[in-house]
Amino acid sequence: MLCCFAEFLNRAGVPEIFGRIVTPVRKSVSYTATDYLLTLVLSVAVGCDFNVAINYMLRPYPQVARLLGMPGFPEQSSASGFLHALTAGTLEELDLARQECQRLFGASTHEMVVDLDIDATGFTVYGGTYKGAAKGYFPRQRGEKGYQLGLASAARSGEALADCFLPGNLRPEQLLSELVFGAAETLGGADRIGLVTLDAGFGTEANIGEMQANCWPYLVKGRDPRTFRKIATSLPGHAWDYAGPHCDVYELGTQRVLPKSKLSARTILYRYSNDKGGTDYGHFYTSLPPNLRADLVACRYNQREEIESVNKIVKGTLQAKHLRTRSPQSIEAFLKIGLLTLNLLHAFRWLILDPAGLGGLGIRDIVCRLMPIPARFTQTGEQVRLCMPAAHQFTGGAVAAAKVVSSFSLKS
């Protein structure tokens, strides 16, 4: 399926987008900046854990490279050198390339109003050679050095719309406006932003005040569960409303965000069973109207697991946790390439795999199960012959996908 994905990129005009937007950062000898970017995108799409995997996961398939106008894939050393040579200007160009791809064939582009899920994740590093890394708060790794990534994604499709990259001692919560406005720029206007759902890291007084000042509909988990713990523990069992197998909620009404705060917000308490068999408490702040029941609000928040899975996909399936360099600028560039690849895989799924009957596959299935299908293909002029094992479970769908790709075009 690697050849189908490469042909999809070609027919969707991705090489032309890269060539038009991304400025070469060094002299082109055998390969252009577009060639290196396409190589890195494909390396992420097939699950290369480090750049060295390019040598045995991409280079043995020169026919795939020829579909993208290359004689073959470059060696990992030259791809790594290209990654190290990227500049601050290239970071902005990668954002522009992602926005252009999103505008042309993003799933969220077709939605009138797009709900956002915003979250932060950390990348820990070891050793003193990582530049710009700083000690910060990382779950279960307190005090380690690393970097922070803030991500705004479309709640329905899971596409990455905006991101920010910071040292470990700075929090993406400080750049909430940049994430929301960056997503609005990608979608084509702030009027297309719907409900903004955020994790507890964004449940501070400053962030809530910022969302109220900008009139953004929001649903955020409170940062400190102790704020309303006394009230929650004093409530009788019959006062709670059922919101799921292990969760109950209680409508507390409009309350101050903090005891001495000037800000007030609709507050919903919740309790849930923890892994140890005990009961934990927390609370939500939201601008959703009171006529939307508290249990439905809790269910809507639970739907934000999509952003959690996006972070897991980026760090695990797309191997972003294995940083390819020790320069913060190059690390940020690689993460942007990973997010661009994620969006391209989403587009590949809904434009090609869905009509072929494989739209139910997740990104992990596409990368880990579909891409590695053993196959051979030969190209004679405009004709491509594809040979795959008949007994493989995805062969029928892969053949159908190849037919969809052969008739697909978004080039103007």
C-alpha positions as CSV (number, residue, x, y, z in Angstrom):
1,M,0.0,0.0,0.0
2,L,3.0,2.3,0.1
3,C,2.8,2.7,-3.6
4,C,-0.9,3.6,-3.4
5,F,-0.2,6.2,-0.7
6,A,2.7,7.7,-2.8
7,E,0.5,7.8,-5.9
8,F,-2.2,9.5,-3.9
9,L,0.3,12.2,-2.8
10,N,1.2,12.6,-6.5
11,R,-2.3,12.9,-7.8
12,A,-3.3,15.2,-4.9
13,G,-0.6,17.6,-5.9
14,V,1.4,17.4,-2.7
15,P,4.8,17.6,-4.5
16,E,3.7,20.7,-6.2
17,I,2.5,22.2,-2.9
18,F,5.9,21.5,-1.3
19,G,7.7,22.9,-4.3
20,R,5.7,26.1,-4.3
21,I,5.9,26.8,-0.6
22,V,9.0,25.3,0.9
23,T,12.2,27.2,0.1
24,P,15.4,25.1,-0.5
25,V,17.7,25.3,2.5
26,R,20.8,24.0,0.8
27,K,22.2,23.4,-2.7
28,S,20.3,20.7,-4.6
29,V,22.5,18.1,-6.2
30,S,20.7,14.8,-6.6
31,Y,17.6,15.7,-4.6
32,T,15.5,18.8,-4.1
33,A,13.9,20.0,-0.8
34,T,10.6,18.6,-2.1
35,D,12.2,15.1,-2.5
36,Y,13.6,15.2,1.0
37,L,10.2,16.3,2.5
38,L,8.4,13.6,0.6
39,T,10.9,11.0,1.9
40,L,10.4,12.1,5.5
41,V,6.6,12.1,5.1
42,L,6.7,8.5,3.7
43,S,9.2,7.4,6.4
44,V,6.7,8.6,9.0
45,A,3.8,7.0,7.2
46,V,5.4,3.5,7.1
47,G,6.4,3.8,10.8
48,C,10.2,4.3,10.6
49,D,11.3,4.6,14.2
50,F,14.6,6.5,13.3
51,N,15.9,8.0,10.1
52,V,18.2,5.0,9.7
53,A,15.1,2.9,8.9
54,I,14.8,4.8,5.6
55,N,17.7,2.6,4.3
56,Y,15.7,-0.6,4.6
57,M,12.1,0.5,4.7
58,L,12.1,2.9,1.7
59,R,15.2,2.7,-0.3
60,P,14.6,-0.9,-1.4
61,Y,11.5,0.4,-3.4
62,P,12.8,2.8,-6.1
63,Q,9.6,2.2,-8.1
64,V,7.7,4.0,-5.4
65,A,10.2,6.9,-5.5
66,R,9.7,7.1,-9.3
67,L,6.0,7.7,-8.8
68,L,7.0,10.9,-7.0
69,G,9.6,11.9,-9.7
70,M,12.7,10.7,-7.9
71,P,15.2,8.2,-9.2
72,G,15.2,6.5,-5.8
73,F,14.9,7.5,-2.2
74,P,17.8,9.4,-0.7
75,E,20.0,7.8,2.0
76,Q,19.1,8.4,5.6
77,S,22.3,10.4,6.1
78,S,21.3,13.0,3.5
79,A,17.7,13.1,4.8
80,S,19.1,13.7,8.3
81,G,21.3,16.4,6.9
82,F,18.4,18.1,5.3
83,L,16.5,18.0,8.6
84,H,19.4,19.6,10.4
85,A,19.6,22.4,7.8
86,L,16.0,23.5,8.2
87,T,15.6,27.1,9.4
88,A,13.0,29.1,11.4
89,G,11.5,30.2,8.1
90,T,11.0,26.6,7.1
91,L,8.8,26.0,10.2
92,E,6.4,28.7,9.0
93,E,6.5,27.2,5.5
94,L,5.6,23.8,6.9
95,D,2.6,25.3,8.6
96,L,1.6,26.9,5.3
97,A,2.0,23.6,3.5
98,R,-0.2,21.9,6.1
99,Q,-2.8,24.6,5.8
100,E,-2.8,24.3,2.0
101,C,-3.3,20.5,2.1
102,Q,-6.0,21.0,4.7
103,R,-7.8,23.5,2.5
104,L,-7.7,21.2,-0.5
105,F,-8.6,17.9,0.9
106,G,-9.0,18.0,4.7
107,A,-12.1,16.4,6.1
108,S,-12.8,19.3,8.6
109,T,-12.8,21.7,5.6
110,H,-16.2,20.4,4.7
111,E,-17.7,21.1,8.2
112,M,-19.4,24.4,8.7
113,V,-18.5,24.5,12.4
114,V,-15.5,22.6,13.8
115,D,-15.2,21.6,17.5
116,L,-11.7,21.8,18.8
117,D,-9.9,19.5,21.2
118,I,-6.8,21.1,22.8
119,D,-4.2,19.2,24.8
120,A,-0.5,19.2,25.6
121,T,2.0,16.3,25.7
122,G,5.6,16.1,26.7
123,F,8.8,14.6,25.1
124,T,11.4,13.7,27.7
125,V,15.1,13.5,26.7
126,Y,18.1,12.1,28.5
127,G,21.7,13.4,28.4
128,G,23.0,17.0,28.2
129,T,23.3,17.3,24.4
130,Y,19.7,18.2,23.6
131,K,19.7,22.0,23.1
132,G,16.8,24.0,24.6
133,A,15.6,21.1,26.7
134,A,14.5,22.1,30.3
135,K,13.2,20.5,33.4
136,G,9.4,20.5,33.6
137,Y,6.4,18.6,34.6
138,F,5.9,15.4,32.7
139,P,3.4,12.8,34.0
140,R,5.1,10.1,36.0
141,Q,8.4,11.7,35.0
142,R,8.5,14.8,37.3
143,G,11.7,16.7,37.1
144,E,13.0,15.2,33.8
145,K,14.2,17.4,30.9
146,G,12.4,17.7,27.7
147,Y,10.0,19.7,25.5
148,Q,6.3,20.4,25.4
149,L,4.0,20.2,22.4
150,G,0.6,21.9,22.4
151,L,-1.9,20.6,19.8
152,A,-5.3,21.7,18.6
153,S,-7.1,19.2,16.5
154,A,-10.5,18.8,15.0
155,A,-12.7,16.8,17.4
156,R,-14.6,14.9,14.7
157,S,-11.8,14.0,12.3
158,G,-8.7,14.1,14.5
159,E,-6.8,16.3,12.1
160,A,-4.0,18.5,13.5
161,L,-4.9,22.2,12.9
162,A,-2.4,24.1,15.0
163,D,0.6,23.3,17.3
164,C,3.2,25.0,19.5
165,F,6.5,23.7,20.6
166,L,8.2,24.8,23.9
167,P,10.9,23.9,26.3
168,G,9.9,21.6,29.2
169,N,9.7,24.4,31.7
170,L,7.1,26.4,29.7
171,R,3.5,25.2,29.4
172,P,1.4,25.3,26.2
173,E,-1.4,26.7,28.4
174,Q,0.3,30.0,28.0
175,L,-0.3,29.9,24.3
176,L,-4.0,29.0,24.3
177,S,-4.8,32.0,22.0
178,E,-2.2,31.0,19.5
179,L,-3.6,27.5,19.3
180,V,-7.2,28.6,18.8
181,F,-6.4,31.4,16.4
182,G,-4.0,29.0,14.5
183,A,-6.8,26.5,14.1
184,A,-9.1,29.3,13.0
185,E,-6.5,30.4,10.4
186,T,-6.3,26.8,9.1
187,L,-10.1,26.5,8.9
188,G,-10.5,29.9,7.2
189,G,-12.1,32.0,9.9
190,A,-12.8,32.3,13.6
191,D,-16.5,31.9,12.9
192,R,-16.0,28.3,12.1
193,I,-14.7,27.5,15.6
194,G,-17.3,25.6,17.7
195,L,-16.9,24.1,21.2
196,V,-13.4,24.2,22.6
197,T,-12.7,21.2,24.9
198,L,-9.6,21.3,27.0
199,D,-7.8,19.1,29.6
200,A,-7.2,20.0,33.2
201,G,-3.9,21.7,32.3
202,F,-5.9,24.5,30.7
203,G,-8.4,24.7,33.6
204,T,-6.7,27.8,35.2
205,E,-8.3,31.1,36.1
206,A,-6.3,32.8,33.4
207,N,-7.3,30.4,30.6
208,I,-11.0,30.5,31.6
209,G,-10.9,34.3,31.6
210,E,-9.2,34.3,28.2
211,M,-12.0,32.1,26.8
212,Q,-14.7,34.2,28.3
213,A,-13.1,37.4,27.0
214,N,-13.0,35.9,23.4
215,C,-16.5,34.5,23.7
216,W,-15.3,31.0,22.9
217,P,-17.7,28.2,23.8
218,Y,-15.6,26.0,26.2
219,L,-15.7,22.9,28.2
220,V,-12.6,22.4,30.5
221,K,-11.8,20.2,33.4
222,G,-10.9,22.1,36.6
223,R,-7.1,22.0,37.3
224,D,-7.3,21.4,41.1
225,P,-9.8,18.7,42.1
226,R,-9.5,19.9,45.7
227,T,-11.4,23.1,44.9
228,F,-14.9,21.6,45.3
229,R,-13.9,18.3,47.1
230,K,-15.6,19.2,50.4
231,I,-18.9,19.9,48.6
232,A,-18.6,16.7,46.5
233,T,-17.9,14.5,49.5
234,S,-20.8,15.9,51.5
235,L,-23.4,15.2,48.8
236,P,-25.7,12.2,49.5
237,G,-25.6,9.3,46.9
238,H,-29.1,10.0,45.5
239,A,-28.1,13.6,44.6
240,W,-25.8,12.4,41.8
241,D,-26.9,11.7,38.3
242,Y,-25.7,8.8,36.3
243,A,-23.3,9.7,33.5
244,G,-21.7,6.4,32.6
245,P,-20.7,3.0,34.0
246,H,-18.1,4.6,36.4
247,C,-19.1,8.2,36.5
248,D,-21.8,10.3,38.2
249,V,-22.3,14.1,38.0
250,Y,-23.9,16.9,40.0
251,E,-25.0,20.3,38.7
252,L,-23.5,22.9,41.0
253,G,-24.6,25.9,39.0
254,T,-22.6,29.1,38.6
255,Q,-19.7,29.3,40.9
256,R,-16.5,31.3,41.3
257,V,-13.6,29.7,39.6
258,L,-11.5,30.1,42.8
259,P,-12.7,31.3,46.2
260,K,-11.3,34.8,45.7
261,S,-11.7,34.9,42.0
262,K,-13.8,37.5,40.2
263,L,-14.6,35.0,37.4
264,S,-17.6,32.8,37.6
265,A,-18.6,29.8,35.4
266,R,-21.1,27.0,35.3
267,T,-19.6,24.3,37.4
268,I,-20.4,20.5,37.3
269,L,-19.0,18.1,39.8
270,Y,-18.2,14.5,38.9
271,R,-17.1,11.4,40.7
272,Y,-15.6,8.3,39.3
273,S,-14.2,4.9,40.3
274,N,-10.4,4.8,40.2
275,D,-8.1,1.8,39.4
276,K,-7.7,1.1,43.2
277,G,-11.4,0.6,43.7
278,G,-11.8,4.0,45.5
279,T,-13.7,7.2,44.4
280,D,-12.1,10.3,43.0
281,Y,-13.7,13.7,42.4
282,G,-13.3,16.5,39.9
283,H,-15.2,19.3,38.2
284,F,-15.9,20.9,34.9
285,Y,-16.2,24.5,33.9
286,T,-18.3,25.2,30.8
287,S,-20.1,27.9,28.9
288,L,-22.7,25.4,27.6
289,P,-26.2,26.5,28.5
290,P,-28.0,25.1,31.6
291,N,-30.6,23.4,29.5
292,L,-27.9,20.9,28.4
293,R,-28.0,18.4,31.3
294,A,-24.9,17.7,33.3
295,D,-24.7,14.1,32.3
296,L,-24.7,15.1,28.6
297,V,-21.9,17.6,29.3
298,A,-19.8,14.9,30.9
299,C,-20.4,12.6,27.9
300,R,-19.3,15.3,25.5
301,Y,-16.1,15.7,27.5
302,N,-15.5,12.0,27.4
303,Q,-15.6,12.2,23.6
304,R,-12.4,14.2,23.7
305,E,-10.5,11.0,24.0
306,E,-9.9,11.6,20.3
307,I,-7.2,14.2,21.1
308,E,-5.7,11.8,23.6
309,S,-5.5,9.2,20.8
310,V,-4.0,11.8,18.4
311,N,-1.2,12.4,20.9
312,K,-0.7,8.6,21.2
313,I,-0.7,8.2,17.4
314,V,1.9,11.0,16.9
315,K,4.2,9.7,19.7
316,G,3.7,6.0,19.2
317,T,2.4,5.0,15.8
318,L,4.2,7.8,13.9
319,Q,7.3,7.4,16.1
320,A,7.6,11.1,17.1
321,K,8.8,10.1,20.5
322,H,12.1,9.1,18.9
323,L,13.4,12.5,18.2
324,R,15.6,12.6,15.1
325,T,17.9,15.3,16.1
326,R,19.2,17.3,19.2
327,S,18.4,20.7,17.9
328,P,15.1,22.2,19.1
329,Q,14.5,23.8,15.7
330,S,15.0,20.6,13.8
331,I,12.9,18.7,16.4
332,E,10.1,21.1,15.9
333,A,10.4,20.8,12.1
334,F,10.2,17.0,12.4
335,L,7.1,17.2,14.6
336,K,5.5,19.5,12.1
337,I,6.3,16.9,9.3
338,G,4.7,14.2,11.5
339,L,1.5,16.3,12.0
340,L,1.4,17.0,8.2
341,T,1.8,13.2,7.6
342,L,-1.0,12.5,10.1
343,N,-3.4,14.8,8.1
344,L,-2.3,13.2,4.8
345,L,-3.1,9.8,6.2
346,H,-6.5,11.0,7.3
347,A,-7.1,12.4,3.8
348,F,-5.9,9.1,2.3
349,R,-8.3,7.2,4.5
350,W,-11.5,9.2,3.7
351,L,-10.7,9.9,0.0
352,I,-9.2,6.5,-1.0
353,L,-9.7,3.8,1.6
354,D,-13.3,4.7,2.5
355,P,-14.6,4.2,-1.1
356,A,-12.5,1.0,-1.2
357,G,-14.3,-0.4,1.8
358,L,-11.4,0.2,4.3
359,G,-12.6,3.4,5.8
360,G,-13.0,1.7,9.2
361,L,-9.3,1.3,9.7
362,G,-7.6,3.6,12.2
363,I,-4.3,5.4,11.6
364,R,-2.5,2.7,13.6
365,D,-4.0,0.0,11.4
366,I,-3.0,1.8,8.2
367,V,0.6,2.4,9.3
368,C,1.2,-1.0,11.0
369,R,-1.0,-3.4,9.0
370,L,-1.9,-1.9,5.7
371,M,1.4,-0.2,4.6
372,P,3.5,-3.3,5.2
373,I,1.5,-5.5,2.8
374,P,4.1,-7.4,0.8
375,A,3.6,-6.5,-2.9
376,R,5.5,-5.9,-6.1
377,F,4.6,-3.6,-8.9
378,T,6.0,-2.7,-12.3
379,Q,5.4,0.4,-14.3
380,T,5.4,0.5,-18.1
381,G,4.6,4.0,-19.4
382,E,1.3,4.9,-17.8
383,Q,0.4,1.3,-16.8
384,V,1.2,0.0,-13.4
385,R,0.9,-3.7,-12.6
386,L,0.4,-4.6,-8.9
387,C,1.0,-8.1,-7.5
388,M,-0.1,-8.9,-3.9
389,P,-0.6,-12.2,-2.0
390,A,-4.1,-13.5,-2.5
391,A,-4.4,-14.8,1.1
392,H,-3.7,-11.5,2.8
393,Q,-6.8,-10.1,4.6
394,F,-6.4,-6.7,3.1
395,T,-5.6,-7.7,-0.5
396,G,-9.2,-7.2,-1.8
397,G,-9.4,-3.8,-0.2
398,A,-5.9,-2.8,-1.4
399,V,-6.8,-3.7,-5.0
400,A,-10.0,-1.6,-4.7
401,A,-7.9,1.2,-3.3
402,A,-5.5,1.0,-6.2
403,K,-8.4,1.4,-8.6
404,V,-9.7,4.4,-6.7
405,V,-6.2,6.0,-6.7
406,S,-5.9,5.4,-10.5
407,S,-9.0,7.6,-11.1
408,F,-8.3,10.1,-8.4
409,S,-7.1,13.7,-9.1
410,L,-7.2,17.0,-7.3
411,K,-4.7,18.8,-9.5
412,S,-6.0,21.9,-11.1
